[in-house]
Amino acid sequence: MFTPVFTPDELEKYAEVLLWGLKRGKKSPLAKSSFILVRYHLPALPLAEELCALLHDEGMIPVPRMLPTPRMERDLYTKANNKRLTTLIPGERDLHNHLHGTISLLAPQSLTHLSGVEPERLAMHQQSRQPVQHITRTREEMGAFGWTLCVYPTEAQAQAAGLSLAEYAHEIKNACLLTEGDPVQSWRMLARHAEDIRNWLNSMDMVSLRTESDSVDLLVTLGERRVWAGITGRNIPSFEMYVSPDCRGTEGVYYADLPSYRSGNIVKGIRLEFKGGRVTSLTAEEGHSFAVEQVNSDPGAALLGEYALVDRRFSRIGRFMANTLYDENHGGRHGSMHIALGQSYSNTFDGPPEDLTPELRRSFGFNTSTLHWDMVNTESKRVTALLRSGEKRTIYENGRFTL
């Protein structure tokens, strides 16, 4: 049905790396008979089969579920009335209350099939998923649940990136270290290097970060009780160092020079102006109306949930991939940065995530939203940290951390 893009050996390596990512991202060890949800788009079936086989070999219980096709998704938004659009399937809450992990294999056959759907219908369905998101978020904070995800190459993604399917698959193999003799060991070594940088960042008592490039002049307040995170295993591949800042303290201008594919829509050349933490002005060269709807989808959607930097020495991603997972980890000549509007990450709180109650989230400025939209800038930039002592220190320049 689909053109083979991986050899059996590469599929086996990919599955092993994904299981490593799941184990690394989960705070407590996976036990025998753990329920692992394997979500996959149809083109990724070969990898789903390999992954389920590996989970069986590990004594776990895979729960395979195919994700909707482009037509199924479009029919949901164009044929279902509001009640059907917002109804949770019976048993879904129970399933997520018992899952120990989820591995998502993303292989979209279309990137723009929802471009004609009214943005408010997309937001309505997204908001209806909050009960399930709350379950998984709570279980994750308790250490009972973990997740990771990856990309499987498709013609739609390759075409959007200006590559052949074979070239796109090669980029994935290279970025995920599948060309290495032992990819899992290579990821372990990379994670150790990242840990050195993470410890260095966390050793500084930062008050704020100022980012300057040709198109960006952004001041971000870090906030109290923050720690940086990176290469957590939650995404394969991932090379970023990130933190969820105080969403009330963002000022200035941000520009995303890489396009963003989201919910079947494309947004190009998005420019944001922040004042008092909130987006006060938004323009986009393409997809402007969709972007405005997304930023207005709930009270937290116009506030910052993530700030991240990618060191070009780590990332093997050097070209546009038309996929946020890859584009937000762009290395290339200048490294990259991205910000995300919307939901913050509780793993950048310096205490147990389960202690981060709704009251503390508000007190410390951790944002809450159904949205999490990553926007990438690949320009040459300088990032300067203002320390509690009053000292200013350049922590990132020429595409790399200055450690």
Disulfide bonds with the S-S distance in Angstrom:
none
